[in-house]
Amino acid sequence: MFEKRLQDCKSKVEARLRDRFSTFEDNPLKEAIAYAVLNGGKRLRAFLVLESSSIFDIDPVSAEFVAASVECLHAYSLVHDDLPAMDDDSLRRGLPTVHMKWDEATAILVGDALQSLSFEFLSNEGLSIDSTIKLRLINTLAQASGMTGMVLGQMQDINLGQTDYNIGIDEIIDMQKNKTGKLIQWSAKSGAIIAQENDHALDIYSNSLGLAFQITDDILDIEGSAADLGKTPGKDLITGKATFVALMGLDQAKCEVKRLISEACDSLEEYGERADGLRELAIFVGSRKK
């Protein structure tokens, strides 16, 4: 049931993206952008948007625009994260990364265009919500993705890799809450933002989910295969990067994921059955193999 809901989300959001791409002139940039955002991906952030919106009875079409927005933002972050100056990865979702298939300049421009497209979706006329709420979505996504969120986290990650002292778990948590967690948090809270409702429970849920997601990523970097992950495993171990697994050990890291998933699910009690999709996603995140 959950896999079908996730696939339905993927189909709806990708249809929304393809519809927008159909209005662009054919050129190498369009081809590279489509390659970056439409070639695979679990669409977990889009799923969070749709499920969060469903809890508050938000118009499904409006929710799809918001979901498409966050997927563009996420895709931009991956394209830039893969660059040689960042994580220097040659594979993403089992395919050559954008800078490998084209070149670094193209990859930078693809990321730039996807970031702009993200905010275009949030300001689109098809997103039929009050303009004040649109501004709130735009403002909060900018905060989650910029110098107080994802981009800050990327900088923290780079700086931590250049230090010569023992990095503590609190520093790793702070970095990952920004680099990975802020965008997950925004996605999970988007329904409450649109409905102008209290988001305290979703804040707890998304904080636990974001950490569980990243710790699972660190575990898979050790235990996963290139075929399953679609990217090169073991890079963190080879480079001596400080990760949750490096600091906790594998067994403790797995226990922490279980605790966080339980915490995430428990936080949704006030929503009853309406939050079953979010609960199922949390369980999926804690048990995923790629």
Short mmCIF file of the C-alpha atoms (twelve columns), coordinates in Angstrom:
data_MODEL
# 
_entry.id   MODEL 
# 
loop_
_atom_site.group_PDB 
_atom_site.id 
_atom_site.type_symbol 
_atom_site.label_atom_id 
_atom_site.label_alt_id 
_atom_site.label_comp_id 
_atom_site.label_asym_id 
_atom_site.label_seq_id 
_atom_site.Cartn_x 
_atom_site.Cartn_y 
_atom_site.Cartn_z 
_atom_site.pdbx_PDB_model_num 
ATOM 1   C CA . MET A 1   0.000  0.000  0.000   1 
ATOM 2   C CA . PHE A 2   2.762  2.457  0.975   1 
ATOM 3   C CA . GLU A 3   4.825  1.656  -2.117  1 
ATOM 4   C CA . LYS A 4   1.781  2.400  -4.288  1 
ATOM 5   C CA . ARG A 5   1.199  5.733  -2.540  1 
ATOM 6   C CA . LEU A 6   4.849  6.629  -3.013  1 
ATOM 7   C CA . GLN A 7   4.653  5.686  -6.691  1 
ATOM 8   C CA . ASP A 8   1.451  7.726  -7.111  1 
ATOM 9   C CA . CYS A 9   3.234  10.724 -5.591  1 
ATOM 10  C CA . LYS A 10  6.189  10.216 -7.915  1 
ATOM 11  C CA . SER A 11  3.905  10.055 -10.977 1 
ATOM 12  C CA . LYS A 12  1.930  13.166 -10.036 1 
ATOM 13  C CA . VAL A 13  4.952  15.306 -9.261  1 
ATOM 14  C CA . GLU A 14  6.909  14.209 -12.316 1 
ATOM 15  C CA . ALA A 15  3.859  14.920 -14.496 1 
ATOM 16  C CA . ARG A 16  3.772  18.418 -12.996 1 
ATOM 17  C CA . LEU A 17  7.483  18.866 -13.781 1 
ATOM 18  C CA . ARG A 18  7.142  17.526 -17.336 1 
ATOM 19  C CA . ASP A 19  4.216  19.847 -17.953 1 
ATOM 20  C CA . ARG A 20  6.411  22.834 -17.064 1 
ATOM 21  C CA . PHE A 21  9.371  21.540 -19.079 1 
ATOM 22  C CA . SER A 22  7.140  21.204 -22.159 1 
ATOM 23  C CA . THR A 23  6.976  25.016 -22.317 1 
ATOM 24  C CA . PHE A 24  10.771 25.415 -22.511 1 
ATOM 25  C CA . GLU A 25  12.643 25.602 -25.812 1 
ATOM 26  C CA . ASP A 26  14.741 22.539 -26.592 1 
ATOM 27  C CA . ASN A 27  18.389 23.204 -25.805 1 
ATOM 28  C CA . PRO A 28  21.280 21.535 -23.954 1 
ATOM 29  C CA . LEU A 29  20.368 23.224 -20.660 1 
ATOM 30  C CA . LYS A 30  16.801 21.895 -20.764 1 
ATOM 31  C CA . GLU A 31  18.129 18.404 -21.480 1 
ATOM 32  C CA . ALA A 32  20.551 18.548 -18.560 1 
ATOM 33  C CA . ILE A 33  17.901 19.925 -16.168 1 
ATOM 34  C CA . ALA A 34  15.453 17.165 -17.085 1 
ATOM 35  C CA . TYR A 35  18.242 14.615 -16.613 1 
ATOM 36  C CA . ALA A 36  18.937 15.948 -13.124 1 
ATOM 37  C CA . VAL A 37  15.374 16.107 -11.810 1 
ATOM 38  C CA . LEU A 38  13.522 13.345 -13.680 1 
ATOM 39  C CA . ASN A 39  15.986 10.429 -13.624 1 
ATOM 40  C CA . GLY A 40  14.884 8.468  -10.578 1 
ATOM 41  C CA . GLY A 41  14.754 9.583  -6.990  1 
ATOM 42  C CA . LYS A 42  12.496 8.372  -4.198  1 
ATOM 43  C CA . ARG A 43  10.495 11.654 -4.030  1 
ATOM 44  C CA . LEU A 44  10.415 11.458 -0.229  1 
ATOM 45  C CA . ARG A 45  10.241 15.231 0.154   1 
ATOM 46  C CA . ALA A 46  7.384  15.448 -2.339  1 
ATOM 47  C CA . PHE A 47  5.612  12.656 -0.463  1 
ATOM 48  C CA . LEU A 48  6.004  14.588 2.780   1 
ATOM 49  C CA . VAL A 49  4.401  17.626 1.149   1 
ATOM 50  C CA . LEU A 50  1.438  15.671 -0.225  1 
ATOM 51  C CA . GLU A 51  0.821  13.766 3.012   1 
ATOM 52  C CA . SER A 52  1.228  16.847 5.176   1 
ATOM 53  C CA . SER A 53  -1.213 18.708 2.934   1 
ATOM 54  C CA . SER A 54  -3.679 15.827 3.072   1 
ATOM 55  C CA . ILE A 55  -3.809 16.037 6.872   1 
ATOM 56  C CA . PHE A 56  -5.126 19.592 6.579   1 
ATOM 57  C CA . ASP A 57  -7.365 18.969 3.528   1 
ATOM 58  C CA . ILE A 58  -5.300 21.162 1.233   1 
ATOM 59  C CA . ASP A 59  -6.274 21.185 -2.460  1 
ATOM 60  C CA . PRO A 60  -4.277 18.291 -4.052  1 
ATOM 61  C CA . VAL A 61  -3.322 20.306 -7.145  1 
ATOM 62  C CA . SER A 62  -1.875 23.094 -5.006  1 
ATOM 63  C CA . ALA A 63  0.041  20.489 -2.999  1 
ATOM 64  C CA . GLU A 64  1.546  19.122 -6.227  1 
ATOM 65  C CA . PHE A 65  2.963  22.548 -7.097  1 
ATOM 66  C CA . VAL A 66  4.571  22.748 -3.651  1 
ATOM 67  C CA . ALA A 67  5.906  19.197 -4.005  1 
ATOM 68  C CA . ALA A 68  7.377  19.987 -7.442  1 
ATOM 69  C CA . SER A 69  9.040  23.037 -5.924  1 
ATOM 70  C CA . VAL A 70  10.867 21.109 -3.230  1 
ATOM 71  C CA . GLU A 71  11.943 18.403 -5.684  1 
ATOM 72  C CA . CYS A 72  13.551 21.066 -7.903  1 
ATOM 73  C CA . LEU A 73  15.321 22.512 -4.876  1 
ATOM 74  C CA . HIS A 74  16.496 19.084 -3.771  1 
ATOM 75  C CA . ALA A 75  17.731 18.184 -7.278  1 
ATOM 76  C CA . TYR A 76  19.716 21.434 -7.443  1 
ATOM 77  C CA . SER A 77  21.393 20.573 -4.150  1 
ATOM 78  C CA . LEU A 78  22.397 17.116 -5.414  1 
ATOM 79  C CA . VAL A 79  23.854 18.454 -8.667  1 
ATOM 80  C CA . HIS A 80  26.000 20.960 -6.782  1 
ATOM 81  C CA . ASP A 81  26.850 18.494 -3.997  1 
ATOM 82  C CA . ASP A 82  28.272 16.064 -6.594  1 
ATOM 83  C CA . LEU A 83  30.674 18.655 -8.036  1 
ATOM 84  C CA . PRO A 84  34.442 18.082 -7.652  1 
ATOM 85  C CA . ALA A 85  34.706 21.086 -5.321  1 
ATOM 86  C CA . MET A 86  32.118 19.500 -3.009  1 
ATOM 87  C CA . ASP A 87  31.727 15.714 -2.611  1 
ATOM 88  C CA . ASP A 88  33.238 14.875 -6.021  1 
ATOM 89  C CA . ASP A 89  30.890 12.038 -6.976  1 
ATOM 90  C CA . SER A 90  30.733 10.427 -10.417 1 
ATOM 91  C CA . LEU A 91  27.479 8.478  -9.854  1 
ATOM 92  C CA . ARG A 92  24.000 9.553  -8.794  1 
ATOM 93  C CA . ARG A 93  20.994 7.193  -8.911  1 
ATOM 94  C CA . GLY A 94  23.093 4.727  -10.885 1 
ATOM 95  C CA . LEU A 95  23.869 7.217  -13.647 1 
ATOM 96  C CA . PRO A 96  26.762 9.596  -14.340 1 
ATOM 97  C CA . THR A 97  26.430 12.822 -12.384 1 
ATOM 98  C CA . VAL A 98  25.613 15.950 -14.387 1 
ATOM 99  C CA . HIS A 99  29.176 17.268 -14.414 1 
ATOM 100 C CA . MET A 100 30.423 13.873 -15.641 1 
ATOM 101 C CA . LYS A 101 27.829 13.568 -18.426 1 
ATOM 102 C CA . TRP A 102 28.270 17.203 -19.496 1 
ATOM 103 C CA . ASP A 103 30.808 19.383 -17.662 1 
ATOM 104 C CA . GLU A 104 31.213 21.393 -14.464 1 
ATOM 105 C CA . ALA A 105 29.939 24.642 -15.964 1 
ATOM 106 C CA . THR A 106 26.757 22.963 -17.158 1 
ATOM 107 C CA . ALA A 107 26.235 21.355 -13.754 1 
ATOM 108 C CA . ILE A 108 26.543 24.714 -12.004 1 
ATOM 109 C CA . LEU A 109 24.028 26.301 -14.392 1 
ATOM 110 C CA . VAL A 110 21.639 23.354 -14.021 1 
ATOM 111 C CA . GLY A 111 21.678 23.830 -10.260 1 
ATOM 112 C CA . ASP A 112 21.116 27.565 -10.646 1 
ATOM 113 C CA . ALA A 113 18.164 27.016 -12.986 1 
ATOM 114 C CA . LEU A 114 16.568 24.378 -10.760 1 
ATOM 115 C CA . GLN A 115 16.768 26.665 -7.746  1 
ATOM 116 C CA . SER A 116 15.006 29.428 -9.694  1 
ATOM 117 C CA . LEU A 117 12.421 26.951 -10.987 1 
ATOM 118 C CA . SER A 118 11.675 25.885 -7.429  1 
ATOM 119 C CA . PHE A 119 10.565 29.368 -6.442  1 
ATOM 120 C CA . GLU A 120 8.739  29.763 -9.751  1 
ATOM 121 C CA . PHE A 121 6.518  26.816 -8.785  1 
ATOM 122 C CA . LEU A 122 5.706  28.474 -5.447  1 
ATOM 123 C CA . SER A 123 4.720  31.734 -7.134  1 
ATOM 124 C CA . ASN A 124 2.836  30.070 -9.997  1 
ATOM 125 C CA . GLU A 125 -0.802 31.030 -10.642 1 
ATOM 126 C CA . GLY A 126 -1.654 27.328 -10.566 1 
ATOM 127 C CA . LEU A 127 -0.858 27.319 -6.850  1 
ATOM 128 C CA . SER A 128 -4.298 28.622 -5.913  1 
ATOM 129 C CA . ILE A 129 -3.745 29.770 -2.357  1 
ATOM 130 C CA . ASP A 130 -3.742 33.194 -0.719  1 
ATOM 131 C CA . SER A 131 -0.785 35.356 -1.751  1 
ATOM 132 C CA . THR A 132 0.206  35.871 1.882   1 
ATOM 133 C CA . ILE A 133 0.568  32.117 2.306   1 
ATOM 134 C CA . LYS A 134 2.565  31.893 -0.929  1 
ATOM 135 C CA . LEU A 135 4.971  34.467 0.466   1 
ATOM 136 C CA . ARG A 136 5.224  32.456 3.669   1 
ATOM 137 C CA . LEU A 137 6.082  29.308 1.702   1 
ATOM 138 C CA . ILE A 138 8.688  31.167 -0.360  1 
ATOM 139 C CA . ASN A 139 10.220 32.812 2.697   1 
ATOM 140 C CA . THR A 140 10.414 29.625 4.753   1 
ATOM 141 C CA . LEU A 141 11.835 27.585 1.857   1 
ATOM 142 C CA . ALA A 142 14.491 30.257 1.301   1 
ATOM 143 C CA . GLN A 143 15.427 30.005 4.984   1 
ATOM 144 C CA . ALA A 144 15.462 26.191 4.909   1 
ATOM 145 C CA . SER A 145 17.651 26.033 1.806   1 
ATOM 146 C CA . GLY A 146 19.969 29.027 2.161   1 
ATOM 147 C CA . MET A 147 22.435 30.468 4.632   1 
ATOM 148 C CA . THR A 148 20.380 29.401 7.656   1 
ATOM 149 C CA . GLY A 149 19.700 25.907 6.328   1 
ATOM 150 C CA . MET A 150 20.956 23.568 3.626   1 
ATOM 151 C CA . VAL A 151 23.736 25.756 2.212   1 
ATOM 152 C CA . LEU A 152 24.999 26.484 5.725   1 
ATOM 153 C CA . GLY A 153 25.026 22.742 6.380   1 
ATOM 154 C CA . GLN A 154 27.103 22.141 3.254   1 
ATOM 155 C CA . MET A 155 29.617 24.742 4.443   1 
ATOM 156 C CA . GLN A 156 29.697 23.148 7.898   1 
ATOM 157 C CA . ASP A 157 30.339 19.774 6.251   1 
ATOM 158 C CA . ILE A 158 33.279 21.174 4.288   1 
ATOM 159 C CA . ASN A 159 34.731 22.876 7.369   1 
ATOM 160 C CA . LEU A 160 34.399 19.741 9.502   1 
ATOM 161 C CA . GLY A 161 36.318 17.823 6.853   1 
ATOM 162 C CA . GLN A 162 39.202 20.267 7.147   1 
ATOM 163 C CA . THR A 163 39.570 20.218 10.929  1 
ATOM 164 C CA . ASP A 164 42.328 18.353 12.727  1 
ATOM 165 C CA . TYR A 165 40.565 17.916 16.092  1 
ATOM 166 C CA . ASN A 166 38.135 15.271 17.278  1 
ATOM 167 C CA . ILE A 167 34.648 16.174 16.066  1 
ATOM 168 C CA . GLY A 168 31.833 15.521 18.519  1 
ATOM 169 C CA . ILE A 169 28.380 14.069 17.886  1 
ATOM 170 C CA . ASP A 170 26.705 17.425 18.594  1 
ATOM 171 C CA . GLU A 171 28.627 19.038 15.738  1 
ATOM 172 C CA . ILE A 172 27.572 16.269 13.349  1 
ATOM 173 C CA . ILE A 173 23.927 16.598 14.432  1 
ATOM 174 C CA . ASP A 174 23.991 20.388 13.978  1 
ATOM 175 C CA . MET A 175 25.532 20.071 10.521  1 
ATOM 176 C CA . GLN A 176 23.103 17.391 9.343   1 
ATOM 177 C CA . LYS A 177 20.059 19.216 10.728  1 
ATOM 178 C CA . ASN A 178 20.985 22.036 8.366   1 
ATOM 179 C CA . LYS A 179 22.318 20.122 5.361   1 
ATOM 180 C CA . THR A 180 19.626 17.428 5.187   1 
ATOM 181 C CA . GLY A 181 17.103 18.067 7.916   1 
ATOM 182 C CA . LYS A 182 15.895 21.591 7.134   1 
ATOM 183 C CA . LEU A 183 14.500 20.663 3.710   1 
ATOM 184 C CA . ILE A 184 12.843 17.529 5.115   1 
ATOM 185 C CA . GLN A 185 11.415 19.649 7.919   1 
ATOM 186 C CA . TRP A 186 10.029 22.247 5.515   1 
ATOM 187 C CA . SER A 187 8.407  19.531 3.403   1 
ATOM 188 C CA . ALA A 188 6.738  17.891 6.393   1 
ATOM 189 C CA . LYS A 189 5.469  21.212 7.752   1 
ATOM 190 C CA . SER A 190 4.263  22.622 4.429   1 
ATOM 191 C CA . GLY A 191 0.672  21.452 4.912   1 
ATOM 192 C CA . ALA A 192 0.468  23.242 8.251   1 
ATOM 193 C CA . ILE A 193 2.003  26.371 6.695   1 
ATOM 194 C CA . ILE A 194 -0.631 26.413 3.936   1 
ATOM 195 C CA . ALA A 195 -3.451 25.719 6.408   1 
ATOM 196 C CA . GLN A 196 -1.990 28.226 8.881   1 
ATOM 197 C CA . GLU A 197 -2.224 25.602 11.605  1 
ATOM 198 C CA . ASN A 198 0.055  24.684 14.508  1 
ATOM 199 C CA . ASP A 199 3.039  22.654 13.278  1 
ATOM 200 C CA . HIS A 200 4.543  21.563 16.609  1 
ATOM 201 C CA . ALA A 201 3.873  17.843 16.100  1 
ATOM 202 C CA . LEU A 202 5.205  17.951 12.539  1 
ATOM 203 C CA . ASP A 203 8.286  19.792 13.794  1 
ATOM 204 C CA . ILE A 204 9.081  16.941 16.190  1 
ATOM 205 C CA . TYR A 205 8.267  14.354 13.525  1 
ATOM 206 C CA . SER A 206 10.460 15.907 10.856  1 
ATOM 207 C CA . ASN A 207 13.390 16.534 13.197  1 
ATOM 208 C CA . SER A 208 13.458 12.860 14.192  1 
ATOM 209 C CA . LEU A 209 12.872 11.719 10.601  1 
ATOM 210 C CA . GLY A 210 15.676 13.900 9.220   1 
ATOM 211 C CA . LEU A 211 18.233 12.539 11.679  1 
ATOM 212 C CA . ALA A 212 17.070 8.957  11.085  1 
ATOM 213 C CA . PHE A 213 17.403 9.518  7.344   1 
ATOM 214 C CA . GLN A 214 20.991 10.740 7.630   1 
ATOM 215 C CA . ILE A 215 22.117 8.058  10.069  1 
ATOM 216 C CA . THR A 216 20.648 5.445  7.720   1 
ATOM 217 C CA . ASP A 217 22.607 7.061  4.875   1 
ATOM 218 C CA . ASP A 218 25.795 6.678  6.935   1 
ATOM 219 C CA . ILE A 219 24.955 3.029  7.643   1 
ATOM 220 C CA . LEU A 220 24.304 2.343  3.954   1 
ATOM 221 C CA . ASP A 221 27.630 3.947  3.056   1 
ATOM 222 C CA . ILE A 222 29.199 1.090  5.023   1 
ATOM 223 C CA . GLU A 223 26.832 -1.785 4.230   1 
ATOM 224 C CA . GLY A 224 25.316 -0.825 0.861   1 
ATOM 225 C CA . SER A 225 26.448 -1.707 -2.647  1 
ATOM 226 C CA . ALA A 226 26.852 0.565  -5.656  1 
ATOM 227 C CA . ALA A 227 24.084 -1.383 -7.417  1 
ATOM 228 C CA . ASP A 228 21.605 -0.732 -4.594  1 
ATOM 229 C CA . LEU A 229 22.661 2.813  -3.749  1 
ATOM 230 C CA . GLY A 230 23.161 4.122  -7.269  1 
ATOM 231 C CA . LYS A 231 26.278 5.922  -6.044  1 
ATOM 232 C CA . THR A 232 29.744 5.062  -4.811  1 
ATOM 233 C CA . PRO A 233 29.653 3.461  -1.329  1 
ATOM 234 C CA . GLY A 234 32.436 3.602  1.255   1 
ATOM 235 C CA . LYS A 235 33.635 7.118  0.374   1 
ATOM 236 C CA . ASP A 236 33.168 8.422  3.909   1 
ATOM 237 C CA . LEU A 237 35.205 5.546  5.322   1 
ATOM 238 C CA . ILE A 238 37.997 6.008  2.777   1 
ATOM 239 C CA . THR A 239 38.289 9.749  3.395   1 
ATOM 240 C CA . GLY A 240 37.994 9.415  7.170   1 
ATOM 241 C CA . LYS A 241 34.950 11.663 7.219   1 
ATOM 242 C CA . ALA A 242 33.231 12.147 10.576  1 
ATOM 243 C CA . THR A 243 29.827 10.454 10.381  1 
ATOM 244 C CA . PHE A 244 27.263 9.118  12.839  1 
ATOM 245 C CA . VAL A 245 28.584 5.592  12.282  1 
ATOM 246 C CA . ALA A 246 32.196 6.680  12.782  1 
ATOM 247 C CA . LEU A 247 31.327 8.288  16.117  1 
ATOM 248 C CA . MET A 248 28.656 5.857  17.383  1 
ATOM 249 C CA . GLY A 249 29.677 2.572  15.870  1 
ATOM 250 C CA . LEU A 250 27.419 0.556  13.557  1 
ATOM 251 C CA . ASP A 251 25.298 -1.189 16.200  1 
ATOM 252 C CA . GLN A 252 24.575 1.953  18.210  1 
ATOM 253 C CA . ALA A 253 23.765 3.845  15.008  1 
ATOM 254 C CA . LYS A 254 21.168 1.215  14.086  1 
ATOM 255 C CA . CYS A 255 19.636 1.434  17.566  1 
ATOM 256 C CA . GLU A 256 19.462 5.210  17.289  1 
ATOM 257 C CA . VAL A 257 17.594 4.941  13.979  1 
ATOM 258 C CA . LYS A 258 14.977 2.701  15.609  1 
ATOM 259 C CA . ARG A 259 14.580 5.149  18.500  1 
ATOM 260 C CA . LEU A 260 14.178 8.115  16.173  1 
ATOM 261 C CA . ILE A 261 11.624 6.336  13.975  1 
ATOM 262 C CA . SER A 262 9.594  5.417  17.049  1 
ATOM 263 C CA . GLU A 263 9.792  9.011  18.252  1 
ATOM 264 C CA . ALA A 264 8.678  10.307 14.853  1 
ATOM 265 C CA . CYS A 265 5.647  8.005  14.721  1 
ATOM 266 C CA . ASP A 266 4.632  8.766  18.319  1 
ATOM 267 C CA . SER A 267 4.668  12.513 17.649  1 
ATOM 268 C CA . LEU A 268 1.791  12.175 15.160  1 
ATOM 269 C CA . GLU A 269 -0.776 10.875 17.646  1 
ATOM 270 C CA . GLU A 270 -2.980 13.991 17.477  1 
ATOM 271 C CA . TYR A 271 -3.591 13.453 13.757  1 
ATOM 272 C CA . GLY A 272 -4.861 9.879  14.121  1 
ATOM 273 C CA . GLU A 273 -5.280 7.886  10.895  1 
ATOM 274 C CA . ARG A 274 -4.781 11.014 8.779   1 
ATOM 275 C CA . ALA A 275 -1.037 10.731 9.448   1 
ATOM 276 C CA . ASP A 276 -0.699 7.038  8.545   1 
ATOM 277 C CA . GLY A 277 1.169  7.961  5.363   1 
ATOM 278 C CA . LEU A 278 3.762  9.887  7.372   1 
ATOM 279 C CA . ARG A 279 4.121  6.980  9.796   1 
ATOM 280 C CA . GLU A 280 4.643  4.541  6.932   1 
ATOM 281 C CA . LEU A 281 7.247  6.854  5.435   1 
ATOM 282 C CA . ALA A 282 9.150  6.940  8.732   1 
ATOM 283 C CA . ILE A 283 9.194  3.143  8.882   1 
ATOM 284 C CA . PHE A 284 10.358 3.051  5.249   1 
ATOM 285 C CA . VAL A 285 13.181 5.498  5.962   1 
ATOM 286 C CA . GLY A 286 14.386 3.383  8.879   1 
ATOM 287 C CA . SER A 287 14.426 0.167  6.858   1 
ATOM 288 C CA . ARG A 288 15.528 1.365  3.412   1 
ATOM 289 C CA . LYS A 289 18.382 -0.313 1.571   1 
ATOM 290 C CA . LYS A 290 19.134 2.482  -0.880  1 
# 
